Amino acid sequence: MQFRDLKSQYEKYKNEIDNAVQNVFAESSFISGPQVKAFEQRLADYVGVKHCISCANGTDALSLVLTAWNIGKGDAVFVPDFTFFATAEVVSFVGATPIFVDVDPVTFNIDTNKLELKIQEVIELHELIPKVVIPVDLFGLLADYEKIEKIAKKYNLLILEDAAQGFGAEYKGRKACSFGDIATTSFFPAKPLGCYGDGGAIFTNNDEMALLLESLRVHGKGEDKYDNVRIGVNSRLDTIQAAILDVKLTAFISHELDDVNKVYFKYNSLLDGIVEIPIIPQNYLSSFAQYTIKLKSQKQRDELKSYLGTKGIPTLIYYTKTMHNQTAFKHLINNDEDYPVSMDLCKKVLSLPMHPYLSDSEIEFITKSIIEFISK
């Protein structure tokens, strides 16, 4: 059993993927080939924005945006305390200061009430200038952008949507990567839309910002790659990955997003009342990068993980440590008492196998094993 079954996906689309890669080999345009631009246009059309700028990975996507916004020393950037390290890492990378915000106990996304309190705290201290909030669409569920946008407008903040786990998700029919001022996603293999290596993308409706980001991702180029008008980086999505992703995007749109939600409903129907199951609020559609349950204690979670392992059922813990407790941020002054939900989640959450190719028999075996453990 696979936690995320990329093998079954490849077998289903082997001919299409192999042909796409062979075409790149035959054309031998391995960097910035025509497949890259075509894929970017498909992504922009799917999301519903004017511009998509692909890059080497999701972390670069975030840092490129902060660089383009000229975020740096003396600036405060608000990020959820319960997320992957990259979301906060890029803030420090550009010289700014990450301000951690506890998360909602139901959605696990940034708590909007606590976000406003943290903004007010920063303003009152007069040490940093609030500039950006980076909501994360955690586990495939969009953050509460209606409330976040109101807060951002009130305090004159930019919004950078981190949709690394959220590609394909929706709120009232509006797709992930279309919220905030700019959005980013990741094509890491285990993401809802993953490539066979690393990759990322940036989404914006701002024409000037799109041109700047295109320049920054290729050594700050001007008219061509030998005309360098600013300091940039080397962060391009290679042509082979674009060709593979183009095939996988078709599969994602045609059935994978629907299928992963069928898996979600099946899991929920069998686990409801047994453990705490994911709750998707009304008007939301999740792309389920992970299906994450919550146990009663760390002891129960860890023992369940071990028990499922003896049955050949792979599980993962997202995440074992909060952002404010990461060693890299030990110089920042934070108190555990400010992050009770994030601290609790790190002790109690467990993610189960989740992908569009999970069979009913596999789901039934997984849930039966969980029920057996809980009943003991």
N, C-alpha and C positions, 0 to 999 in steps of 0.2 A: 504494500500500500504506500502511495506517495502522499506527502503533505500537500504539495501542489504538483499535479501530474503533467509535467511538460512533455514526457515521453508519449503519452497517449495523444496529446495535441499534435505533436510532430507526425506521428503515424497517420493521423487522420488527414493532415494537410501536407504530407511528404512530397507529393508530386508538385504541388503549387510552390512550396518553399524551395525545393531543389531547383526547379526551373527558374525561379526568380534569382537565386544565387548564381546559377549558371549564366544567366543573361549578364549579370554584373561581371563575371569572369570574362565572358566573350567581349564585352565592351571595354573592359579594363579601365573603367573610370571609377577608381576605388574611393576617392575623396571628392565630395561635392558633385557626384554624378547626378544625372537627371532624375533618378529615383528619389533623391533627397528632397528636391523641390516639389516633386509630385506628391510625396507623402506629406510634406508640410501643408500643402494646400488641402489635401483630404482631411487632415486633422483640424485645420481651421474651420472648414465647412462643417465637420461633424460637431465641433464644440459650439460653433456659431459666433466666431470672432473674426476680425479682419486678418490678423497676422499670427502665424506660428513660426517660431524660430527654434529649430532643433539644435541640440548641443550634445556634448559627450556623456553627460549623466545628470541626474536630478539635483545633485549637490551643486554642480556648476551652474545649473539653471537658476537656483536661488541666489548664489553669490553674484552672478552676472546682473541680476535685477538690482540687487543692493548697490552694486558698483555703478550701474547706470543712474540710480537715484542719488548718487554721491553720499551715501550713508557711511559714516565713519566715526572717528573719535568724538566723544561728547554726546552721541546720539543714543537714545534708548529704543530698543526693538523688543516688542512683547511677543513671547512665544509660549505655547502650552508646556507645562512641566512634565506631562506624560506623552512622550513622542520619541522618535528616533533622533539620535545625536545630531544629525546633519542640520536639522532645522535651527538649532541654536548655534551650532558650530560656525555656520556661515556668517552669523552676526559678529562673532569675535574675529573671524577671518578678515572682515573688512575694517576692523578696528572699533566697532560699536560695542555697546553693552547689552547683552540679553537680559531681559526682565521676565522672570518665570511667573506663569499664572496657573493656578490650579484648574482642574477640569471638572466638567459636569459628571455627576455620579451615574447618570443614565446613558448619555451618549458618549462619554469619555472625551468629548471635544472641549475646547477652551470654554471656561465658564465666563459668560459675558458680564455677570455682576461683579465677579472678582477681577475681571479685566479692567473695568472702570475704576475700581478701587486702587489697583496697581498704578494706573495712569495718574490718578490723583496723588498718590504717594510720591511718585517721581516728580511731579510738578511742585509739590510742597517742599521737597528737599533742595531744589534749585541746583542740582549737580549735573543732571542730564536733561536733554531735550527730547521729549517723546516724538518719535518720527514715524514708526512703522509698527503694524501688528501683522504677525504671520500666523493666521489660523491654519490648522492642519485638518484635512479631511480624513480623520483617523479610521483605519480598518475598512475604508470604502464609503463612509458616511460623511456627507457634507456638514461643515460647521454651520452655526446659526448666523448666516450672513446678513439677514434682515436686521438683527440687533447689532451685529458687529459694525455694519455700515453706518448706523445711527451714531454709535459711539465714536467711530473714526471721524465722522463729519463734525461732531461736537468738539473734538480735540484736535482737529486738523491733522489726522494721521493718514498715511498711505496704507493700503491693504495689499498684502502679497499672499495670495492663496497658494498654500502648499498642498497640491493635489497628487503628491507622489503615490498615495494609496487610493486615490479617489477617482481616477479616470473612469468615465462612464456613469458616475453617480448623477442624480438629478434632484432638483427641488422645484416643484411645480412646473416640471417640463424643461426647466433651464439646466443645462449640463455643467458638471464640474469643469474647471479651467476657464469658466466665463465670469467668475465672481471676482470682486475686488478690482484694484487698479491694474494689476498684472497677476497672472497665474502661472504656475509651473507644474510639471509632472515628471515622473521617472519611468524609464522603460527597463529597469532592472528585471531580470528574468521572472522573478516571482510576483511582479506587480500584475494588476488586472490586464494590462496590455504590456507584455514583456518581450524584449528582444533576446538575442543569443549572445549577450555580452552586456555592455553598459550603454545607456542612452538617456536622453532627457529632452524636454521641450519647454518653451516659454510661449505664453499666449497673451496677446494684447490687441486692443482696438486703436492704440495710439500710433499714428504713422511715424512720428519723429522718434519715439521710443523704439519702435521696431528697427529703424535704420541704425540707431545707436547700438542696439543689442547685436545686430548682424555684424557691425564693425568690431565690437568688443570680443566676440567669440572667435574672431580670426585676426589676432595680433593687432587690433585697433586699425584695421585697414581702411583706406579711403576709396579712391577710384578702383584700385586693384591691390593685390597682396603685397606689392612692392611700394605702395604709397601708404605709409603708416602715419595716421593723423593723431593717434592717441595710444596710450599704453593699454593693451588688451591681453588676452590669453589665447591658448590654442585649445578650443573646445568644440569639436565638430562631430556630428553624428555621421559615421562612415556609411558609404553607399550600400554595402552588404547588409548592415543592420536596417537601413531604411527599406530595402527590398523585402526583407523578412517581415518587418513590421507592417508593411502594406498588405501582405497576405493575411497576417494575423488580425489586422484591423477589420478586414472583411468578415472573418470568422467571429470576431468579438461583436460586431454589429448584428450579424445574421442570427446568432444563437447563443453565444457564450454568456452574455450579460443576462439573458433570460434564464439560461440553464443554472447559473450560479445562484440566482434568486429562488429557483425551484429547490435547490439544495438547502438553502436557508429555511424555507417553509417546512421542508421535510424534517430537518434538524429540530426546529422549534416545536413542531407537533409532537415529537417523540421525547423531547427534553423539558418541555414546559412543566414546571412544578417539581422538577428533579434538581436542577441547578438554575442559577440566574442566567437567562439567555439574552442575546442581543435584542434590543428594542429599536425598531426603526420608526421614528415619529411620522405622523400623518403628512402626506404630500412629499415625502422623501423616498428616493430609490437609492439603495446602496449597491456599490459594485463589489463589495465583499472581498477586499484584499485578504482579510482574515475573518474567520468565524470564531468569536471569543466568548467563552463562558466565564462565569465568576463563581468561585467556591466560597465556603464559609470561613476558611482560614488558610494560612500558608501551609500548615501541616497537611490539611486535606488536599490542597492543590498539588503539593509535591508528591504526596502518596498516590493520587490519581494519575499523575503523569507517569510515575514509575509503573503503576499497574497496567496502564494502557501500553506502555513500552513492552511489557512481557507478552502482550498479545499481538505485537507487531504493528501497533497503531502509533504513528508518529505525531507528536505534539510539540508546540513551541511556546515559549513565554515571551510575550511582548508587553511590557519591558521589565527587566529585573531591577532597574535602578532609575530613579527620577532624574530629570535634568539638573535640578539644583544640588543633587548629591554626586554628580559626576566629578571626578578628580580634576578634570580640566577647568572646572568652574569653582574650585575650592576658594579662590581669592575673592569671590563675590560673597557678600553677606546675605545668607538666607537661613530661615528657620523652618524646621520640619513642620511646626505648628501651622504654618501658612499654606501647607499643601496636604491636608488630610486625605483627600480623595485620591490624589496621585500616589501617595505613600501606600494607601490601602490596596489600590489596584495592582501595584507591583508585587504584592504578597498573594493576591487571590486570583488573578486572571490566568486563563489557559486557552490557547488557540488550537482548534481541531483541524484536521484535514479539510481543505476548502478549495474546490475548483470545479469548472463546468463538467468535468468528466468523471465525477464521483458517482458511483452507481448506487441505486437504492439498497442493494444488498450490503454494500460497504457502509452506508449510512446507518443501516439497521444494526450491523455488527458493532460499529463504534458506539452508538447510543445504548445498545444492550449491555455492552461492557461497562459503560458509565453507570447505568442503572444498577448493575450487579455490584459495582464498587460502593455506590452510595447506600445501597440496601444493607450492606454489611456493617 
